[in-house]
């Protein structure tokens, strides 16, 4: 997964607006607030609440 650090700094969870952290082993972005996990497909984050896994 290739997401630049500067991009990761400005991305936010669409549900709660908290920061996201990269989960390299699963190629997903996890929310530090609500815990939702968003997929990354072809190095593009899919930040749709309907596509997220919930904790």
C-alpha positions in Angstrom: 0.0 0.0 0.0 1.5 3.3 -1.1 -0.2 6.2 0.8 2.1 9.2 1.3 2.5 10.5 4.8 1.3 14.0 3.8 -1.9 12.5 2.4 -2.5 10.3 5.5 -2.2 13.5 7.7 -5.1 15.2 5.9 -7.4 12.2 5.5 -10.1 11.8 8.2 -12.8 9.3 9.0 -16.0 10.3 7.2 -18.1 9.1 10.1 -16.5 10.8 13.1 -13.8 13.0 11.5 -10.9 11.4 13.6 -7.5 10.7 12.2 -6.8 7.5 10.2 -3.8 5.2 10.6 -2.4 2.8 8.0 -2.6 -0.9 8.6 0.0 -2.1 6.2 -0.4 -5.9 6.8 -4.1 -5.8 5.8 -3.9 -2.8 3.4 -6.6 -0.9 5.2 -7.0 2.4 7.0 -8.2 2.3 10.6 -10.0 5.1 12.4 -8.4 6.2 15.7 -11.7 7.4 17.0 -14.6 5.1 16.2 -12.6 2.1 15.1 -14.1 1.7 11.6 -11.7 0.1 9.1 -11.7 1.3 5.5 -10.3 -0.7 2.6 -7.6 0.5 0.2 -8.0 -0.8 -3.3 -5.3 -0.3 -5.9 -3.6 2.2 -3.6 -6.8 4.3 -3.4 -8.5 4.7 0.0 -12.3 3.8 -0.2 -13.6 6.2 2.5 -17.3 5.3 2.3 -19.0 4.5 5.5 -21.0 1.8 3.8 -17.8 0.0 2.8 -16.2 0.2 6.2 -15.9 -2.7 8.7 -17.1 -1.8 12.2 -15.4 -3.0 15.4 
